[in-house]
Amino acid sequence: MKQSIFLWLIITIILSSCNSKSDDTKTGPLLDPTLQLIGDAPKKKIRTVGILLYDGFATLDAMGPHHVLKEMMGTNVFFIAKQKGTITNGGGIKIDVHRSIEDVDSLDILVVPGGFKETYLMTKDTAVLNWIRRIDKTTTYTTSVCTGAWIVGAAGLLKDKNATTHWFGKDILKNEFGAKIHDRRWVRDGKYWSSAGVTAGMDMSVALVANIMGEPYARAALLDLEYDPQSPIEGGSEFNTDKETVDMMRKMYSTGMEEVKLSLTKRPKVEAAKLVSFLDPVCKMKVNYATGDSAVYKGKTYKFCSKMCKESFEKDPGSFVASK
Amino acid sequence: MKQSIFLWLIITIILSSCNSKSDDTKTGPLLDPTLQLIGDAPKKKIRTVGILLYDGFATLDAMGPHHVLKEMMGTNVFFIAKQKGTITNGGGIKIDVHRSIEDVDSLDILVVPGGFKETYLMTKDTAVLNWIRRIDKTTTYTTSVCTGAWIVGAAGLLKDKNATTHWFGKDILKNEFGAKIHDRRWVRDGKYWSSAGVTAGMDMSVALVANIMGEPYARAALLDLEYDPQSPIEGGSEFNTDKETVDMMRKMYSTGMEEVKLSLTKRPKVEAAKLVSFLDPVCKMKVNYATGDSAVYKGKTYKFCSKMCKESFEKDPGSFVASK
């Protein structure tokens, strides 16, 4: 009977999660009266989960944990940004964020998603790092997805701790922020949980739900999400992908990272601000930094995200700007 | 050498994807000059991927394919809604959508994500269904995630076709829309691709990338996403979860679906419009439909998403409304 009540409860909540949630800015109530119906009560009371967003975050780094952690009944899962307003991510998605870091002074779970260039820039943002240190004093879990671990590391929270991050980001997490790196989908060191790249945040989140609500609850949530992943192609880690691909990608990521670091030390601030509005005419991506890849066509200067785009442009510039 | 150029190309693009994309509303150019450097050219030219959003869509149904398909170079992946503006999803996420169905008259790939109640309501929306039929005439692939297949099915496009959907939604897809159901993570029938629930949309999207760009390209994308999923708990399908959990959840989903169908036939329009603003005082969720679960406390009527919330409320109403 207890089992039936437990399941009824789970399913009612999961069903309800199919409805639009309110945008209530208050802390969601933990449903103690209904929770008491469950044989095994949750091990931890998790009322608030805050996911830190910033321009350039990687879509699934944030959305994976959002959806999975939202399966926990009575838990408010919401986004937070340095300033309220629209956050535009690495995939061009525009999200309205209604809480700034000034609005949030405690969280049960902090989730810091990753990205690439913008994520590294966040490791230099004193206001954000101070906020993370302050919030960390209140959390039951402080977590990261992918290169989000760089930011948590920059706040000094992963020094000498066991952690992981996107496979490319491990050297930076170790060398710049002092973490002990592990080659796993997710790693826990006390309340500090970190996950490998992008999609690993979902595996970590499932483990969090199981840790908080118990495995029977997590299993019901998995069924709602139909999370029985079967990649149609083998790969996805540095250990099951051919070495040439891994080495080349690592080299290319490194080149990109060198550009970011260079931009931090050398770019004149005024020029950097102007450059934000440059669009690569080939791939239509925003060029955020002075990469040095530029070309002049019909008296106008064009900026490129890469040498490859520049070369494509120079072969036939008319095809890229003719329709403008 | 070709291999190196190919990898350089992939990685340059993937690196670039870490930058913010422009919100260019025009069709993205297919990078023919650079694509020609690849030994094996893409099998299909995919310039535009449109993901249909609506209030109540499930987060990962849309965000999984968005992130994975965005890994294809030269491809614009964007959201479309019935009307431009803010779309609020099932998890309370607010997304700015800049293209309405009136703005879009062709797509290379259409993706229709699922949800629950709101998804079923979309199967009755003639304007949206007519748009899907029109767009389908232009697509290279017409795809669905989870219960999104109900909408594609309601447009008449899956009749007598092999397809799948969320495990709960299979009966509806078969009985109401005439599809031939398969128990797989994703199913293709010519250009019609469908996936099982929520997270299965990522597996389908990886298969699409491999189908379009070739396996070597897809493998590089997998490495960028670190997509080597390892769920910490076994489960996630109706076939590897204990029967009691599956049966109970199916029963509860069915109860929810009965409410939706009832609301379509019986609810007075005026009352329904008023009810949208009701918040369940226990779980703080919006109550969208007249479910019949209500209670009066201190002269005021409260509405509930479920009997469980109502019961919790009645045990101690003061704890849920005292702070208001």
Interface residues (C-beta under 8 A of the other chain):
Chain A: Q3 S4 L7 W8 L9 I10 I11 T12 I13 I14 L15 S16 S17 C18 N19 S20 K21 S22 D23 D24 G28 P29 L31 P33 T34 D55 G56 A58 T59 L60 M63 G64 H66 H67 K70 M73 G74 N76 V77 F78 F79 T86 T88 N89 G90 G91 G92 I93 K94 I95 D96 H98 G115 F116 K117 E118 C146 H166 W167 R185 A196 G197 V198 T199 A200 M202 D203 V206 A207 A210 E215 P216 A218 R219 A220 L222 L223 D224 L225 E226 Y227 D228 P229 Q230 S231 P232 I233 G235 G236 S237 E238 N240 T241 D242 E244 T245 V246 M248 M249 K251 M252 Y253 T255 G256 L279 D280 V282 C283 K284 M285 K286 V287 N288 C305 S306 K307 M308 C309 E311 S312 K315 D316 S319 F320
Chain B: Q3 S4 L7 W8 L9 I10 I11 T12 I13 I14 L15 S16 S17 C18 N19 S20 K21 S22 D23 D24 G28 P29 L31 P33 T34 D55 G56 A58 T59 L60 M63 G64 H66 H67 K70 M73 G74 N76 V77 F78 F79 T86 T88 N89 G90 G91 G92 I93 K94 I95 D96 H98 G115 F116 K117 E118 C146 H166 W167 R185 A196 G197 V198 T199 A200 M202 D203 V206 A207 A210 E215 P216 A218 R219 A220 L222 L223 D224 L225 E226 Y227 D228 P229 Q230 S231 P232 I233 G235 G236 S237 E238 N240 T241 D242 E244 T245 V246 M248 M249 K251 M252 Y253 T255 G256 L279 D280 V282 C283 K284 M285 K286 V287 N288 C305 S306 K307 M308 C309 E311 S312 K315 D316 S319 F320
